[in-house]
Amino acid sequence: MGLTVAAAYDDRMVGTEALRQALERCAERVDKIGFTFQDGREFLGWATGVTATAVLVSWAPSPLYAQATGGAAWEPEEQWVSLADITQDSVAAYDESDRRWVPLLRA
């Protein structure tokens, strides 16, 4: 069995490069992540790709989204999000073994 989320992110740092590295690790591990956008919106889903300045996110399925689209889709399409649009101290990954959210960056 692999590392727990907490162990995988034990080297938490700060800054945009640290955020990029943490999200890249999430994409490799397929960890469920959550964060708050600078404008206050919330994200829950997965990081599926990372560049130097952005992350490709895949939203978690939502019955509310399905209801709003008449059942045509359960989640919005993947989208690129600028790292600058993410509130860094809000980024966390879900640790399934401990059933808790683990912050990815130091505050």
C-alpha positions, 0 to 999 in steps of 0.5 A: 500500500502507498503512502498516506496523504499526510506522509506524501505531503510531509515536506510542505512548503509555501509559495507558488512553486510549492503549490505547483509541486503539491498539485503535480503530486496530487495529479500523479497520485490521483488524490481528491483535492479541494480549495477555494478560489480567490473569488470565494468559489469552492473546488472539489475534484482532482488535478489532472494536469499541471503547468508552471502557471496553471492546473487542469482540474476535473470537478467531482460529480454533483447531483446539484449540477446534474439537476441544474443541467437537466441531468445532461451532465454530472460535473462541469467540463475540465478547466484550466485554473491559474495558480494565482487564482487559488487561495494557497492556504485552502488547498487540501487533499483527502486522506482516505485511510485517515478519513480527513483533509490534509493541508498541502501547504504550510500557512 
